[in-house]
Amino acid sequence: MPSKFNSEFNYRYQVLGNTPWAKIKILKGFLEGRVRAAAGEEVSYLRHNAQREQLAYLKKQNIPKHEQMQLEANLLESKAAMVIVEEAYELNCKEIEILNKLLAECFEIAEPTRIPGYSDEDMFEANEANEFTIQTLREMQSEMIALGRPTPGTVLHAMNNPHTLHAAVQSGMLPMEALPILTANPPMFAVQQMAALNTLQERQLMVEERVNGQEPTEDVEEEAVEEVVVEEAEVAVEEESAEEEGE
């Protein structure tokens, strides 16, 4: 019995794609398959009609009876399959309509985020880090709900990408204090980004210590300390200027 390859519910909620651009990429792949299937069904119609015309022509040419019977058998076999092909073709056309509708909805959401001059394929590439990050964070959420903590494999996924690791730390799923361990052996293409995350952690710890009236710890880099001191001095100067203007 013919049936649609997928339902609208599955396309909308179950297929991969957590971000609009990733969902567009996946749905386009499904749409390409459905369009190819529609073309294949049209080919079946053409072949069936070609066999029927061939049989009519050969009968006029008075070819041997056994050859006519062989063609008639092929035609009957093809005709029996055409009942299924017709229903499958109608269902496939409905599925194409569903995919086009969902793609239109996705593009309405995604277009405001398109980088000027970027094609769809360029946006798919630019969005990969966001898609990976959201997928990883969702996996961590589900594991924390079910197990109370993320699994080592999911944490490793976050460690493989500085963008994802930073998002995991900022969301509170991974503690800021664990950054030195998480970035101890960075991926070869993310050495500088992982070092930047360490600096971010050191600055935040130092600021917290100053807020609490404590001296910065010795392992804080001097450069980070100087930058924060400068920032605090600039804030103090701005406050003094504001007070003088108020007087």
Buried (B, 14 or more C-beta within 10 A) or exposed (E): EEEBBBEBEEBBEEBEBBBBBBBBBBBBEBBEBBEEBBEEBEEBBEEBEEBBEEBEEBEEEEEEEEEBEEBBEBBEEBEEEBEEBBEBBEBBEEBBEBBEEBBEBBBEEBEEBBEEEEEEEEBBEBBBBBBBBBBBBEBBBEBBEEEEEBBEEBBEBBBBBBBBBBBBBEEEBBEBEEBEEBBEEBEEEBEEBBEBBBBBBBBBBBBEBBEEEEEBEEEBBEEBBEBBEEEEEEEEEEEEEEEEEEE
